[in-house]
Each structure stands twice: as structure tokens, then as C-alpha cells.
Amino acid sequence: MIFASFEFLFLFLPAFLLVYFLSPARARNAVILVFSWGFYAWWRVDFLALLVGVTVWSFWIAQAMEGRSEAARTRLLVLGLTGQLGVLGWFKYANFGVQTFNDAVMALGGTPMPWAQIILPVGLSFYVLQSVSYLVDVYRRDVPVSRDFVAYAAYKAMFSQLIAGPIVRYAEVAEDLRARTHSFEKFGLGARRFMVGFAMKVLVADTLAPVVDSVFALPAPTTAEAWVGAIAYTLQLFFDFAGYSAMAIGLAMMCGFRFPENFDNPYLAGNIQEFWQRWHMTLSRFLRDYLYISLGGNRHGQVRTYANLLLTMVIGGLWHGANWTFIVWGFWHGGLLALHRFWRASGGGPLPWIAGHALLMLAVILGWVAFRAPDFATAFAFYAAMFGANWGGISDALSWQVTPDQWWFLWLALGLVYLPLLAGRLPFLRLSPEGLSGLSRPVWMWWPFAAFLLGLVLLYSRAAVPFLYFQF
């Protein structure tokens, strides 16, 4: 079940909200837990046991740390992290490891090892990272140990962020789990935020999806087609994932929770460091606080700092998927971050925004090609085409597959990305986390609802498209 589906919008969500608000305050965490487990079991009941097991394991390890010596706490932390990361490693990387081993064996003329493919549970990467952050925070004494299993399990399983984030830390919702306020205003803000995210996903991202799929399926894309495909994917990924995050934040707000923001106009950044401060911000902070700083951060000289940046981003790339293309993508961004840091350390000043932004977007678009491509051969063919190896415009093989509305939405998506630049000139377009809050009240009241209704019409006319980050 996904948010952008009729099952969720007209069955699951109304039933949840009805039970939730009719329940007494002390029972609402339990309502969240039961419905969230049901939401996850809708996909596969057997993998619900894995989610419950990860939850029980991290809850018990944190409880066991309390009152122990530092040495004992360290041993328990290692045990807890080994269990969590072991689960992630098995389900996410076993296929990749065996395939890499078999490729090497076959290259040497040997017989590959028999292997049955392991299915990756949806959302595993996200809820394991939550467990890791909780155990580390308890170990560091940054958060108190949770004594309420229902509240902790509700935090782990909360359907609004279970599948694809944001990566919410326990400390960010601990107070809300104990007691939270509800109001028509907060519910309305959450509903409007949800509708904006729904429109981003259904109207923009899902309309661009066929363009991206068609281009990447071409055996020999022309230069124009390669650039169209790369730019379309750059836009699709943003509107898909930022749309999911907006929907998750809106659902949480409807229930009285305040989730951290996950996107802040990343495609308006002026350099690579600023981009990672704006893109998938909860993951960026996780990588910084639990990996980069643990590796030594910038405390051991410039060379070590560059190495830490590279390793952090390579691991971040591998977290996204078990494929060499993700490792290359992580190395690419780690190298860009190291290069940016070297430039600044060498006395280089900031570039004018338009020059820095142009270089950044070129680098980001090139990186997304590797991120999207299923293998190196596809990525290299794309890069070759982008830089003139198959010079030409839009071929008949693509033009018949792309409808006029898809071309229009490609331009619309570009316009929406750069719309915030007009906020200074047109104050009524000034943005806020809730959306276009500066619009006059009558316009603001109907705009998200109108977009939501249009999205429902499109959703009715075509099959629901899973969120891109479900695969990660």
C-alpha cells in the first residue's frame, strides 16, 4: 500500500483517523502501532515479524545498557549494532556479494555458486537506521532509555515514515510520544502539506516517469534524448521523494507530531556542500553525526578529512542500493565534497551563485545518471551520448512514446524548481515549510485541494506508481 493509492486514501487513512481521534489520549500510541503494523503487513505479513524483531532487539539492548559500566555498555552497543546491521547486510547485500563472487569465479572459468535471490523488505534501510541512531544516542546518553514499549514500537513503525523516511530520531519525537496536542489548525496544516506532497508525486513525478523509463530503455539514445532523460530523472526523483516526505510530514502533523524537514529547495544550492545541507537532510545529518564524526571528521588534518568525506559518501551510496553504480555515485559525491573543501581551504572564495549553481547542477545530473542506470554499460552509453557520441535530436523511437502533456510537465517541473527565486520579487510567492503560505488566504485555501483533486483524476486514469525510494 502506498500513500498515492485509493486503498490508502479512502480505506486505510479514514479508518485510522476515525479510530485514532475517537480513542482516549492514553490509547493513541497503541492505535498508531496497530494500524502501522497492519499497514506494513498489507505488503507481506511474514516481513512484519522482521520489523517487530528489530524493534524488540533495539528496545531490549537499550534497556540492558541502563546502569551498566562503560565497558558493559560498549559491549551491548556492539552487540546491538551487530544485530541490526547484520539484518540489513543479509537482506540488502547478500545477493550483491554472491553475484560479485560468481562473476569473479566465472571470469576465471569456474562454476558459479547456486543461490536463491533474497527479497529486500520494504523500508528495511530506514527503520534499521532509526534503530542504530537510537542505540547510539542511548549509549552517548543523548536521550533517555524508553520504558514504554508501545510508544517506542509506535515510533519505529509509524506508517507515515516507515517505508521511506524522513529518518526521524527518537529524540525528535520523544516528547510527542508522551503527550501531544491536537487542533483543527494543526490538522489542517498537515492535510494541506499532505495534499501538496500528493500533487508533487502524482501530478509531476508520475507524469515524468514514462519519459525517464522510455529514454533509459533506448539502446542508443541521441545526445538530445540522453539530456532529456537525465534532466527528467533529476526532476522525477526530487518531486517523487520530496513529495513522499511532504506527505509523511503532513500525516504526522495531522496526528500531532512534528517531523524534521527533509528537503529545502536543494536544486537551488550554489555548491555541493550546500546541496547536501538541503537534499535528504535527515540522511545527511545521520551520515554526519553517526559516521563522518565517528571516523574523525575534520579533526585529524586535511588528508584524513578528505578520506573521511569519501568513505562517508561511498557508504551512503552503498546504503542506497547493492550495486556498483551506487558506490560510484557515492564516490562521485564524496570526491566533489572533498574538492569543495580543498578549494575553500586553499583560499578559494565562493563562486558567483549562477556559476556555482550551474557547475553544481551539471555535477548532480551526471551523478543521477549513474544512480538511475542499472549497470555500468548503460551509464557509460548515456554519458557518451550526453557528450556527443551519438549526436542528434529526438528520434522517432522516443517521440511516439512521449505525449504532449509529459513534455509540458517537464517544463512545469523546471519552473517549480526555480519558482522560489521569484519570492524576493513577488512576496505573495514566498515559501515556507507548509507550502506557498504567503498566498492570499482564498487562493491558498483552494490551491492544494484543487491540485489534490486533479491528482485523484490522474490516479484514477492510470495505475499507482510506487515511490522511487521504496527500492532503497
Salt bridges, closest charged atoms under 4 A:
ASP46 OD2 - ARG44 NH2 2.41
GLU66 OE2 - ARG147 NH2 2.53
GLU70 OE2 - ARG73 NE 3.92
GLU70 OE2 - ARG141 NH1 2.88
GLU175 OE2 - ARG178 NH2 2.38
ASP206 OD1 - LYS201 NZ 2.90
ASP213 OD1 - ARG372 NH2 2.97
ASP240 OD2 - LYS201 NZ 2.75
GLU261 OE1 - ARG193 NH2 2.84
GLU274 OE2 - ARG278 NE 3.02
ASP289 OD2 - ARG169 NH2 2.72
ASP289 OD1 - ARG288 NE 2.70
GLU434 OE2 - ARG258 NH2 3.41
